[in-house]
Amino acid sequence: MRRSSETTNSRIALWRLTGQVGLPIALLLASLTSVGCVDADAMIESRHVIAIRARLKEVDLGKFRVTLPHAVERTDSAELHFHVFGQVTNRDLKNVEEALKIKGPEIRHRMLIVARLMSIEDLEDPKLTALRGSIAKVVNESLEGEPVQSVGFYRFGYQHF
């Protein structure tokens, strides 16, 4: 019986030592292994993008209602309606607004074509990545210097009937 109590006492002593010393050692080892895991350039770029987006201004690109084309053998139809905006930097805001007044009808026409060419899968994407990218591309191709940083929707609706 004496051996079992000595074993128990030594286990308790080891546990106390590990509990007091083991935690700092574990923390030290964890911090040493994660030193090389940080990409400083990526972190700086990420913060830079966040800072720029915080200073972007919204430019109304218009309201649209589009009936989507369908195959001849199908009788169902779909309609898309949305109110879209582009985000531009403050320094580009005035130039973009003036260019939209001049080239507005052309840009609207091209945006309608892009919307009609979207597939059902693209329109069912919760983030609408393809539609956003296509609208940004159309607007930036029409304006000087690609001022539109991103595209968003005030309102978006898609009905399949």
N, C-alpha and C positions, 0 to 999 in steps of 0.2 A: 504494500500500500504506500509505502514511503516513496517509491519511485513515481507513482502516479501523481502524488502531490508535488514532487519536485518538477515533474514534467509540466504540470498545470502552472506552477509558479514561473517556470521559465517561459512558457507561452504567454502568460500575462505580461511579464517583463518585456518580451519581444514586441508584443502588441502595443504596449505603452511607448516603447522606444520608436516603433514605426509610426504610431499615431502622432508623436511629437516631432519626429525628424522626417518621417516619410512624406508628409504633405508638402513641406517646403522643397524637398528634393524632387517630388513629382512636379511641382509648379516650375522649378528651375529647368527640369528636363523638357517640359512642355514648351517653355518659352524659347529654349535653345533650338528645338526642332522646328519652330515656326518662323525663325528669323528670315530664312530665305524664301518664304512663301508670298511675300508682298511685292507686287509690281508697282513701284513708285510712279512710273510714267503713266500707267493705266489709271491709278488713283487720281493723279493730277488732271489727266484728261477728263475723267469722269466728273470731277468737281468743276472743271472749266465748262463742260457741257451743261451741268446743272445751273451754274451761274448765268450762262447765256440764256437758257430757257426761262429763267426767272425774269429776265429783262425783255423778253419778246413781247411784241404788241400784236393783237389780233386784227386782221383785216378781213372784212366780210367779203366773201367771194360769191355769194348769192344763194338763192333758194332754187331748187330744182325738183321737178316731178317728171319721171320718165317711165313710160310703158316699155318693158323689156320685150325684145323679139322672141318668138318661139317657133318651133318647127311646125310645118304645115299640118302634119298628122295629129298634132296635139291641139286640144281645145282650151286648155287652161292658159292663164295669163298671169303676169306678175308686174307689179308696179313698185317703183323705187322713188321715195321722196326724201330729200335731205336739204339742210341748210348748212353750208360749209364755210369755214374760215381758214385763213392761212396765218401762220405766225412769222413775223418778220422782226428784224432788229429795229430799234428806235431810229437809227440813222437812215434806214431804208424806207421807213414808213411813208414819208411824204412822196418819194419817187414812185413807190408802188401804187399808192392811191391815185396819183396823176396818171400813171400808165394804165391802170384799170379803167379809168374814165375814157381813155382813148381807145384801148384795145379790148374793152369789156365784151362787146358782142362776139369777137373772134374767140376769146378765151372761153366764154360760155358755150359757144358752139362746140369747141374741141372737148370741153368737159362733158357735154351731153353724149358725144360720140364715145368717149372713154367709158362713161357709165353704162351705155348700152352694150359695150363689148365685154363687160364683166361677166364671168361665169357665175352660176348659182352657188358653187362652192366658195368663190371669192366673197360673195355677198353674205354668206352664212358664217364667215369668219368673224368671231366676236370683236377682234381688234380692227377689222376692215383694212388690213395691211396693204393689200393690192390696190384697193380703191384710193386709199390715202396717198400711196406712192405714185399712182397714175395721175391723180389730180395735181400733186406737187410738181411732177415732171411737166405736165401741160402748162401750168402757170409759169414755171421757171424757164421753159423754152420760149415763152412769149415775152418775158421781161428780161431786162439786162442784168447780168451778174448773178443770177439764181438767188434772189433775195428770200424766197420762201423756205424757212427752215423746217417746218412741219405743217401738217394739215390736221384739222379737227372738225368735229361736227357739233353745231348747236343742237341739231335735231336730226335723227336718222330713222327712217321707217322703210320696211320692206314687206310687201303683201303679196302673197301667192294665192290666186283665186281662179 
